[in-house]
Amino acid sequence: MVATKKKSSTPRTLSVPMYRPKSLLDQTQLENWFTGTTVGLHMTKPQMEAVKAQGLNDPSDLFDMSKEDITRLFETLKSRTYDETGKQLPTYVLTSRTVSRLHVCAEIVKYLSLVNRDITWSAITWESAQIFKEEWKTIEEAAAAKATASPKSKNVPIMEWIYSFIDWTKATTGKNYCPLFYLIADEGDRDKTSPEDAPFLIPGHHFGGDRRSIKEEIMARVSTNTAAARSDNETLFDALCTSFAHSLLSTMQVEMVLLCGITLLPLMRTALFTKRWATMRRVGWRRQGGTVPRMVLCLLLLISTPSSLVSMNELLGTRIWMR
């Protein structure tokens, strides 16, 4: 008899691919995007047809194209080619203006994928792209900057450390081009609407709803189940373990918190813990996306904060309590 491994009854949340934005441009808008002098790529109609023949039929095709692919496209168009009879085919030399604009539009498409939005005329015109270009540059610089070390908890009051750690997540940019705080933010601050139901973008900008910047848009709408988000989650968990190094709460104990919630068991058996168990499960007891580090923070909050606090926003709103 061959022994079979019993399947776990716990559902697994697997990584999901990045969203592929759909182009919502009509035919008139699409032609204006290719040929528009002030709102588009500034191509001629023959150049537009040649680019389409290379596979770039609308802005959504930029999702699959790297900077090198775009450069290769332009090199192909200006290279000499011949038909089967040996006759030279027309060549097309695209202007540097067209090249630079297309690179920016490619960044916009990848950004829209990040925030689960489709490509609208307002998002892809060169007028709005110029605003995006400047803001995106600052975001890329923040993402490329070297991260500071996470705050240590040794010999620090637990509430003071929690506030310091939250500040660190807000100042540290992850692979999704936004602060790691998006992984532990309250669910009420997240916008999980579908691309079809997403709030309209503010005219001339690339964020909608009550957001006021691209960074806020990413934090609100970026998925927590992509490979990049999983990597950010690992970074956040490693930071938690590093913070507890050489303190009463070791890395092994943090892992025990994740597995069965028995760390600091004597304190967790208090009436305060029992009262707030349901809150902890609602806020953070899910081993997926960014909720594993959140669970550690919630467990610490459960045993360290006033019983009236039930969310991260309320915790930050009562920060004066600790000082």
N, C-alpha and C positions, 0 to 999 in steps of 0.2 A: 504494500500500500504506500503510495507516494503522498507525503505530507504536503499540504498546500498552505500557503501563507494566507492568513485571514486578512481580508481587506478592512482597512480602517473605515469606521462609520463617519469620521470627521471629514467634511468636504474640504477640498483643497482649492485655493484660489491661485490660479496659474497666471503667469505674465501674459499680458495682451499686447498686440502690436500697436504701433502708433496709428492714430486716426488719419485716414487719407482724405483730405478735404475735397469736396466736389465743387466744380465751377458752376456758379449760378448766373453767369453772364449770358445775356441774350446775344444774338448775332451782331447787332449794332454795337453793343458794348465791347464784344470780343474784337471786332475790327478796330474800334477806337483804341483798345488796349495795345494792339500791335502797331498801329500807324499814327496814333495821336501825338501831336508835337508837344503839348503841355501836360496831357493826362496819360499818355501811353509811352511806348518804347521807341517812338520816333523812327519806325521803319517805313520803307516804301512798300507798295503792294506786292511787287515782285519779290522783295526780300521776305515779306510775310509768307508768301506761298512757298518759298524755298525753305524757310524755317519749319513750316508745317510738314513739308515733305521729309524733314529729318526727325519728325515725331513730336514736335512741340506744337500741339494743336490748340491748347488753351492753358491757362495758368496752373491747372491741377497737375499737368505733366511735369512741372518743376519739382514736385515732391520727390521724384525719383532721381533728380539730377544734382550732382555735387558741383562745386565750383570748377573742378577739373572737367566735368562733363560739359559744362557751359562753354568753357574755353575751347574744348575740342570741337564743339558744334561750330563755333565761329571759324576755327581753323579749317574745318571741312568745307564750309561754304566758300571760302576764298581760294581753296586749292584747285588746281587744274584737274578736271576729270573728262573722260571721253566716252562716247557711246560705242556700240559694237562695230560701227563703221570707221571708227577712228576720229570722228568729228569732235572737236572740243565743245564741251557744254558750258553754258554761262556760269560765271563766277560772281559771287556777291561779297562785297566788303562792307561789313557793318561798322557803323561809327562807334567811337569810344563811348559816346553818350548812350547808345543803345546797349552796349555791353555792360556798362556800370548800372544802368537801370534794371536790366534783367537779373543781375546778381542781387540787387536789393529785393526785387520781387520774389526771387527764390527764397530769400530769408523770411519774407512775409508769409509765404506758403507754408514753410516749416514751422513758423510761429503759430499759424492758424491750426496746424495739426496738433501742436502742443496744447492748445486751449480748446480743442474739439469744436472748431468752427469751420463753416464752409466759406468759400471764396465769393465775396460780394463785390460789386463795382466800387462801393465806398472803400473797401479794404485794399484794393489792388491798384487804384489810380496813382499816378506818379505824384499828384499833389499831396495825398495822404502818406504816400511812401516816404516822402522827404522828412516828415515828422517822425515816422517810425524809425527811419535810419538813424537819427540822432539819439533817440531813446534806447534803441537796441544796442547801440555802441557802448553806452554806459553799462548796460546789463551784461554784455559780453566781457567787459573789463572786470566787473565784479566777479563773474564766474571764473575768470582766469587768475584772480588774485589768490594768494596763498592763504588758506584758512588758519585762523588763530586756534590755539589749543582750547579744548573745552574746559570749563571751570572745575576745579577739584573740590570734592566735598569734605576732605579730611579737615577736621577741626573747624568746620563751618556749620552754623545752625542750618538744619535741613531746609527751612523755608527760605533762608537767604540764598542757599545753593540753588533751590528750585527756580527762584527768580533770575539768578545769574545764568542758569542753564537755558531758560527761555530766551533771555537776551542774546545768548550765544546762537541759538537756532535762528533768530531774526537777523543776525549779522553774518551768518555763514550761508553762502550760495551753493546749492547742489547742482547735480547734473541736469536738472530741469530748469535751470536759469532763474531760479527764485530761491528765497531763503528757506532753509530746512523746516522752518516753523509750519509750512503747509502740511507737514506730516502729523502734527499734533494739534493743529487748530481745531476749534469747535466745529462740529458738523454743520451748525447753522451758518457758519461763515463760508462754507463751500457751495459752489454752484454746480450741481450735477445734472443740469438740464441737457437734453440732447442738442445736437447742432441745429435741428429744426426749431427747437423751442428756446434757444439761447436768447438772452436779451439783445436787442439791436445795438450795434456798435454806435458810439457817439460819433456824429459826422466829423470826418477828418482825422479820427483817431482809431486805435485798434483795441479798445476796451469798451465794455458796456455795463449796463446795470448801474450800481452805485460805486463801481471802481473808478479810480482816477489816474491810473497808470498801467502800463503794460505789466509791470511787476505784480501789481495787485490782481490783474486779470489772470496771470499764470497761477498765482497762489490759490485763486478761487476755483479755477476750472481744470487745472492739469490733473491727469489721471494718477492715481496712486498704485496702479497695477502694471505699469509698463516696466521694462527692464531698467530704465533710468531711475524710476521711482523706487524700485527694489534696491538699487545700488545706494540711493540716498538713505533708504531705511537702514541698510547695513551700516552706513557711515554714522547715522544717528545712534544706533545701538552700540557701536564701537565707542562712540563718544561717551555714552552712559557708563560703559564698563571702565573706560579710562578715568572718568570722573570719580568712580568709586574705588580706584586702586589705592591700596594701603589704608583704606578706611574700614569702618565696621561692616559696611555692605560690600562684599567682594564680588568679583565677576561671577563666581560660581553661584553666589546668592542671587544675583540679578537674573541668571539663567533659571534658577529655581522659581523666581517670581514669574517668569514667563511660562514655565511648565505647569506649575500647580498652585502658585499663589501662597506658599507656606513660609516665605521669608518674613522675618519679624513676627512670627506666629503669635507670641504672647500678646503683643500690642494689637494684632489684627483680630484677636478674640474679644476685643472690647465692644461695648455697646455702640460706640461711634462707628467702628468698622461694620458691624452688622447692619446698622441703619443705612450705611452708604454703599452697601454691596450692589444694590440694584443700579445706583448711579454709576458705579465703576463699570459695570457690564455694559450699560448704555453708552458710556463715553469711550471706553477703550478696550473692552475684552473681546478683541477679534484679532486673530493672528494673521493679518494680511496687510498689504500696503504699508502705511505708516503707523499702524495701530499698535505694533509691538512695543516700540519705545514709549508710545503714549500710555500703554498699560503700566509700565514701570512708574512713570510720573504720576499716574492716577493712584496707584497703590501708595506712593509716598504722600500724595495729597490727602488720601483718605485717613491716614494716621497722623497727619501733621497740621491740618488746617481747621478753621472753625467749621462747625457742622452746617452752617448756612451756605457754604460755597458748594456749587454743583457743577461749575464749568470753568474752562480755561479763561474765558472772558471775565467771569466774575472774580476769578483769582487775581487777574491782572488789575481789575478795577479796584480791588481792596489791597493793593500793594502797600499802602500806607500802614496797614495793620502790622506789618513785619518790622517797620522801621522804628 
